[in-house]
Amino acid sequence: MKILFVCHGNICRSPMAEFVMKRLVEEAGVADRFEIESAALHTDEIGNGVYPPARRELARHGITECPHRARLMTRADYDRCDLIVGMDDENAYDLRRLTNGDPQGKCRQLMSFAGIDREVADPWYTGDFESTWNDVLAGCRGILRTAAAAP
């Protein structure tokens, strides 16, 4: 399964989700069944690494290897990925625009996998990276449960 996590700039939430998901599939012994990446929906941060407070939050939970440079999602990503996971309503809007309405139904918001109808907490504005970690972990665990249940 090819999963692409997206957010506005690809330096906080989406790379956090990428690295959390990579750890979860590795711990579950199914890493060979997944390709996991992240990308931006806007050009603000292209080329930048994981935002230092996000990197510190990942490290606080034992994820210290985070090789990453923000990149822009393309229409080709839509064609090659099985699942594209946004973090908030703005991402959902941008994804519908970029994918001509998501005709293949590949785009979802992360918290929907946790059974929660809200956006992932955005630490860029709040500075609360722990809440974002909790949201990302819950959503990624939900993706893994969903993938494990798939035929």
JOJOMO-V554778 format. One record per backbone hydrogen bond with DSSP energy under -1.0 kcal/mol. CO is the residue of the C=O (numbers start at 1). NH is the residue of the N-H. Records with the same first field share a line. If there is no record, write none. Layout:
# JOJOMO-V554778
CO->NH / NH
This chain:
# JOJOMO-V554778
1->35
2->82 / 83
3->37
4->85
5->39
7->41
8->42
11->51
12->16
13->17
14->18
15->19
16->20
17->21
18->22
19->23
20->24
21->25
22->26
23->27
24->28
25->30
26->29
30->33
31->34
35->3
37->5
39->7
40->73
43->46
45->48
48->70
51->54 / 55
52->56
53->57
54->58
55->59
56->60
58->61 / 63
59->62
70->47
71->40
74->78
75->79
76->80
77->81
83->4
84->108
85->6
86->110
87->120
88->92
89->93
90->94
91->95
92->96
93->97
94->98
95->99
96->101
102->105
106->84
108->86
109->112
110->113
111->114 / 116
112->115
116->118
122->125 / 126
123->127
127->129
128->132
129->133
130->134
131->135
132->136
133->137
134->138
135->139
136->140
137->141
138->142
139->143
140->144
141->145
142->146
143->147
144->148
145->149
